Amino acid sequence: MKKINVTILLLLVSFISYEQRNNIKYGIKAGGNIATIAGREIFDENNPRFSFHIVGLLEIQLSEKFSLQPELLYSQQGSRFVQTIEFRSGPNDEPMLFDIDFDFNLNYIQFL
């Protein structure tokens, strides 16, 4: 465990010293998103999911006119479906209605 901590510390120190020599900038972006799942319509309701995303980014200046910008994105997406099911225990019985909620919560990590 100590070896891993020392290795991480050395990488951070070397990154900071590299950053000072080679014009590297970093930052974060965040925002909201509205996501839904589309496809075959088998549910009564399809409600979107309101959530957020956050991005960590680096800008590495390679020359005066050229730079790279890698980004690491975390995003929450998904949808909520509602389905009403009718159940009868016999042919002449009063129907019983059941509402079933499906929550699809998807979390993504993307390297861009």
Secondary structure, 3 states (H helix, E strand, C coil): CHHHHHHHHHHHHHHHHHHHHCCEEEEEEEEEEEECCCCCCCCCEEEEEEEEEEEEEEEEECCCCCEECCEEEEEEEEEEEEEEEEECCCCCCCCEEEEEEEEEEEEEEEEC
